[in-house]
Amino acid sequence: MTGTTPTRLALALAGLIAALAPGASAQEPPKPRQIVVNVAGGDTLAATRRIFFAEYEKRYGIRVVDSSPTNFAKLRAMVESGNIEWTVTEIGGEDAVRGQRMNLFEPIDRTVVPMDELPSPARDRKVTLARGVYSTVLAYRKDAFKPGAYPTGWKDFWDVKGFPGPRSMRNRAIDNLEFALIADGVPVDKLYPLDVDRAFKKLDEIKPHVAVWWSTGQQPAQLLIDREVVMTTGWNGRFYKMQREEAGVDVAWPGAMVKVGTFGVVKGTANAYWGQKLLAVFLEPKLQAAYAEAVGYPGTNPKGWEFIDKAAFKYFPTSPDNLPYVGWTNDEWWADNGAAVEERFSRWLLAR
């Protein structure tokens, strides 16, 4: 014991006691009282807490504290300063690519997280877990058109004579460029690299007919409810409940752009192991099925489909009925080109 201070001895004993505590194993580090998970917030947070966080808390006895909204700049500052507040963060699209390039995440521990059952490319991810998918779709009021003559895709969205009425689109370039190119005849599997000039030329045609450029996820559905527009772009989960309740709103799936919702364990967190455990919970098929039925966003584990009501399949972007007709957003392209394209789009919006 020469040279060992009472403080060091006490810390060593505390660590030994924690390691031998009930529920601990030789392979597991001591459990923290809580972990902080940064999430996007909104309607999906309640379902995430009820389905995934509740199961994690029950299983491991670790409280999950949520923080929102997501913030890439804050994530980067945390990692660079070493002052880590979050254990796990949700991160979307091109930000997940940027985060991987900047080494902001711990590698996924495949001894903890069962990745082998996932389809490629979700199975091949190294640092961010593809928990589920969502899609930007064309949604419309059924009573604005004759029965059986509803819009079926982006060519119809651009056809203001055949499908008259005000439209709404997001005030961002992402998705709008893809939709413009699809409306101009580009197949969904041939979109990338995007022909930006061609897309903006096509957007010029629809711009006078866009009554509202939406900025928040709840706006598109409300615009349809309030009869301010007859059709709009929007995230499929925002129309899911209205579709299931037959509330007069439906979705055209051809040309919808699908994105992957991802989570990562923050680089340098003291609770990385327990963050990996949460990623594993995110992949459980029954939980993914419950989440899909709650909010309209299906998971990435193929086994989850076994637990979803087959009557609900038509409401999900990756169901067998819809998957052949959707496109997949190329996050790598947007990570490389997004800043310049979004700046150009902002100028385009302001131009007369």
C-alpha positions in Angstrom: 0.0 0.0 0.0 3.0 2.3 -0.1 2.2 5.4 -2.0 -1.5 4.7 -2.0 -3.5 7.6 -0.6 -6.8 7.0 1.3 -8.7 8.8 -1.5 -7.3 6.4 -4.1 -8.0 3.4 -1.9 -11.6 4.6 -1.4 -12.1 5.1 -5.2 -10.7 1.6 -5.9 -13.0 0.0 -3.3 -16.0 1.9 -4.7 -15.2 0.7 -8.2 -14.9 -2.9 -6.9 -18.3 -2.7 -5.1 -20.0 -1.3 -8.2 -18.5 -4.1 -10.3 -19.8 -6.7 -8.0 -23.2 -5.1 -7.5 -26.3 -7.2 -8.4 -27.0 -7.1 -12.2 -23.4 -6.2 -13.0 -21.1 -8.5 -14.8 -17.4 -8.7 -15.4 -17.9 -7.4 -19.0 -20.1 -4.5 -18.1 -18.9 -1.1 -16.7 -20.8 0.3 -13.7 -24.2 1.6 -14.5 -24.8 5.4 -14.5 -27.9 6.7 -12.8 -28.9 8.3 -16.2 -27.9 8.9 -19.8 -28.8 11.9 -21.9 -30.2 11.3 -25.4 -30.5 14.2 -27.8 -33.5 13.8 -30.1 -35.4 15.9 -32.6 -38.4 16.4 -30.4 -41.9 16.9 -31.7 -44.6 14.2 -32.0 -42.2 11.3 -32.4 -40.5 12.0 -29.0 -43.5 10.8 -27.1 -43.6 7.5 -29.0 -39.8 7.1 -28.7 -40.1 7.6 -24.9 -43.1 5.3 -24.5 -41.7 2.5 -26.7 -37.9 2.6 -26.7 -36.8 4.6 -23.6 -39.3 2.9 -21.3 -38.0 -0.6 -22.3 -34.4 0.5 -21.8 -35.2 2.0 -18.4 -37.1 -1.1 -17.3 -34.4 -3.5 -18.5 -31.3 -1.7 -17.2 -32.5 0.5 -14.4 -30.9 3.6 -16.1 -33.0 6.7 -16.5 -33.1 8.2 -20.0 -33.2 12.0 -20.0 -34.1 13.5 -23.4 -32.7 16.8 -24.8 -34.0 18.5 -27.9 -33.7 19.7 -30.6 -30.8 18.2 -32.4 -27.9 20.5 -32.9 -24.9 19.6 -35.1 -22.9 22.6 -34.1 -23.3 21.8 -30.4 -22.4 18.1 -31.0 -19.2 19.2 -32.7 -18.3 21.7 -30.0 -18.9 19.0 -27.3 -16.5 16.5 -28.9 -13.9 19.1 -29.7 -13.9 20.5 -26.2 -14.3 17.1 -24.4 -17.2 18.5 -22.5 -19.7 15.7 -23.4 -23.3 16.2 -22.3 -25.0 13.7 -24.5 -24.5 9.9 -24.5 -26.5 9.3 -27.7 -27.8 11.7 -30.3 -30.2 11.5 -33.2 -28.7 12.8 -36.4 -30.2 13.0 -39.8 -29.2 12.9 -43.4 -26.1 14.7 -44.5 -25.2 15.6 -40.9 -24.7 11.9 -40.2 -22.2 11.8 -43.1 -20.5 14.9 -41.9 -20.4 13.6 -38.3 -18.7 10.4 -39.4 -16.1 12.3 -41.5 -15.4 14.5 -38.5 -15.0 11.6 -36.1 -17.9 12.7 -33.8 -19.1 9.2 -33.0 -18.0 6.1 -31.3 -17.8 3.0 -33.6 -20.8 0.8 -33.3 -19.9 -2.2 -31.0 -21.2 -5.1 -33.0 -20.8 -7.4 -30.0 -23.6 -5.4 -28.4 -25.6 -4.1 -31.4 -26.9 -6.9 -33.6 -26.3 -5.4 -37.1 -26.1 -8.7 -39.1 -29.9 -8.9 -39.4 -30.2 -5.6 -41.1 -30.3 -5.2 -44.9 -27.5 -3.5 -46.7 -26.6 -0.6 -46.6 -27.9 -0.2 -43.0 -25.9 -3.3 -42.0 -22.7 -1.7 -43.3 -22.8 1.5 -41.2 -19.8 1.9 -39.0 -20.7 4.7 -36.5 -24.4 5.7 -36.9 -27.3 3.3 -36.5 -30.1 3.3 -39.0 -33.1 3.0 -36.6 -35.8 3.7 -39.1 -36.9 5.5 -42.2 -39.2 8.4 -43.1 -40.2 9.9 -46.4 -41.1 13.2 -48.0 -44.2 12.6 -50.0 -46.9 14.3 -52.0 -50.1 14.6 -50.0 -53.4 16.0 -51.2 -57.0 16.7 -50.3 -59.2 14.1 -51.9 -62.2 16.4 -52.1 -60.2 18.8 -54.3 -60.3 16.3 -57.2 -62.7 14.0 -58.8 -62.9 10.4 -57.4 -60.4 8.2 -59.2 -58.6 11.2 -60.7 -56.2 11.9 -57.8 -52.6 13.1 -58.3 -50.3 10.1 -58.6 -46.8 11.8 -58.6 -44.7 14.8 -59.2 -45.8 15.3 -62.9 -49.3 15.9 -61.5 -48.0 18.2 -58.9 -46.5 20.4 -61.7 -49.7 20.0 -63.8 -51.6 23.0 -62.6 -54.1 22.8 -65.4 -55.1 19.2 -64.9 -54.9 19.5 -61.1 -55.7 23.1 -60.3 -55.3 24.7 -56.9 -52.6 26.2 -54.7 -49.6 24.1 -53.6 -47.1 24.1 -50.7 -43.5 23.1 -50.6 -40.7 23.2 -48.0 -38.5 26.3 -47.9 -35.4 24.1 -48.5 -33.6 22.8 -51.6 -33.4 19.2 -50.4 -36.3 17.1 -51.8 -37.5 20.0 -54.0 -34.7 19.5 -56.4 -35.3 15.8 -56.6 -39.1 16.3 -57.1 -38.4 18.8 -59.9 -36.2 16.4 -61.7 -38.7 13.6 -61.3 -41.5 15.9 -62.7 -39.1 16.6 -65.6 -38.8 12.9 -66.4 -35.8 11.7 -64.5 -36.2 8.2 -63.0 -35.9 7.9 -59.3 -32.9 5.6 -59.5 -31.1 8.0 -61.9 -31.4 11.2 -59.9 -27.8 11.5 -58.6 -25.7 13.4 -59.2 -28.4 16.0 -59.3 -28.6 18.2 -62.4 -29.0 21.3 -60.3 -29.5 23.7 -63.2 -32.2 21.5 -64.7 -33.9 21.3 -61.4 -34.0 25.0 -60.8 -35.4 25.5 -64.3 -38.2 23.1 -63.5 -38.8 24.8 -60.2 -39.3 28.1 -62.0 -42.5 26.6 -63.5 -44.1 25.7 -60.2 -43.0 28.7 -58.1 -45.9 31.0 -59.0 -48.4 28.3 -57.8 -46.8 27.6 -54.4 -48.9 29.5 -51.9 -46.9 28.6 -48.8 -43.2 27.6 -48.4 -43.4 25.6 -45.2 -40.7 25.5 -42.5 -42.0 23.2 -39.8 -43.2 19.6 -39.9 -46.7 20.2 -38.7 -47.5 22.9 -41.3 -48.3 20.8 -44.4 -51.1 18.8 -42.7 -52.6 21.9 -41.2 -52.5 23.6 -44.6 -54.6 20.8 -46.0 -57.0 20.7 -43.1 -57.5 24.5 -43.4 -58.0 24.2 -47.2 -55.2 26.7 -47.9 -53.7 24.3 -50.4 -54.9 21.3 -52.4 -51.6 19.4 -52.3 -48.3 19.7 -50.5 -45.0 18.1 -49.8 -44.5 16.8 -46.3 -43.2 14.0 -44.1 -45.3 10.9 -44.4 -45.8 10.5 -40.6 -47.6 13.9 -40.5 -50.4 12.5 -42.7 -50.4 8.9 -41.3 -53.1 9.4 -38.7 -55.3 11.3 -41.2 -54.9 8.5 -43.7 -55.8 5.8 -41.2 -58.8 7.7 -40.0 -59.9 8.4 -43.6 -59.9 12.1 -42.9 -59.9 13.1 -46.5 -56.2 13.3 -47.1 -54.1 10.7 -49.0 -50.5 10.3 -50.2 -49.1 9.5 -53.7 -46.1 7.3 -53.1 -44.4 7.3 -56.6 -41.3 9.5 -56.4 -41.4 10.0 -52.6 -37.9 10.5 -51.2 -36.9 8.2 -48.4 -34.4 9.1 -45.7 -32.8 7.1 -42.9 -33.3 8.2 -39.3 -30.0 7.6 -37.5 -28.6 7.7 -34.0 -25.0 7.6 -32.8 -23.0 7.3 -29.6 -21.2 10.6 -29.0 -17.4 10.3 -29.2 -15.8 10.5 -25.8 -18.9 9.9 -23.7 -18.2 8.3 -20.4 -21.2 6.0 -20.9 -20.5 4.7 -24.4 -21.2 1.0 -23.4 -24.7 2.0 -22.1 -25.3 4.1 -25.2 -24.5 1.0 -27.3 -27.1 -0.9 -25.3 -29.7 1.7 -26.3 -28.8 1.3 -29.9 -29.5 -2.4 -29.5 -32.9 -1.7 -28.0 -33.7 0.6 -31.0 -33.3 -2.5 -33.3 -35.7 -4.8 -31.6 -38.3 -5.8 -34.1 -41.4 -5.7 -31.8 -40.4 -2.3 -30.6 -39.8 -1.0 -34.2 -43.2 -2.4 -35.2 -44.9 -0.6 -32.3 -43.2 2.6 -33.2 -44.2 2.3 -36.9 -47.8 1.7 -36.0 -47.7 4.7 -33.6 -46.2 7.3 -35.9 -45.9 5.9 -39.4 -42.2 5.6 -39.6 -41.1 1.9 -40.1 -37.9 0.4 -38.7 -34.9 -1.1 -40.5 -35.1 -4.6 -39.0 -36.9 -6.7 -41.5 -38.3 -8.9 -38.7 -40.4 -5.9 -37.6 -42.8 -6.4 -40.4 -44.0 -9.7 -38.8 -45.6 -7.6 -36.0 -47.3 -4.9 -38.0 -50.9 -5.1 -39.1 -50.8 -6.0 -42.8 -53.7 -3.6 -43.4 -51.3 -0.7 -42.4 -48.6 -1.7 -44.9 -49.9 0.8 -47.5 -49.1 3.7 -45.2 -45.3 3.0 -45.0 -42.6 4.0 -47.5 -40.7 0.7 -47.3 -43.6 -1.7 -47.4 -43.6 -4.2 -50.3 -46.4 -2.2 -52.0 -44.5 1.2 -52.0 -40.8 0.3 -52.0 -40.5 -0.2 -55.8 -41.7 3.3 -56.5 -39.8 5.5 -54.0 -36.3 7.1 -54.2 -33.6 7.1 -51.6 -32.0 10.5 -50.7 -28.2 10.4 -51.4 -26.8 11.8 -48.1 -23.3 11.7 -49.5 -24.3 14.0 -52.4 -26.0 16.4 -50.0 -23.1 16.4 -47.6 -20.8 17.4 -50.5 -23.1 19.9 -52.2 -25.8 20.9 -49.8 -24.4 24.1 -48.5 -23.9 25.7 -51.9 -27.3 24.4 -53.2 -29.2 25.6 -50.2 -27.7 29.0 -50.5 -28.7 29.2 -54.2 -32.2 28.0 -53.3 -32.5 30.8 -50.6 -31.6 33.4 -53.2 -34.0 31.8 -55.7 -36.9 32.0 -53.2 -36.3 35.7 -52.7 -36.1 36.5 -56.4 -39.2 37.8 -58.1 
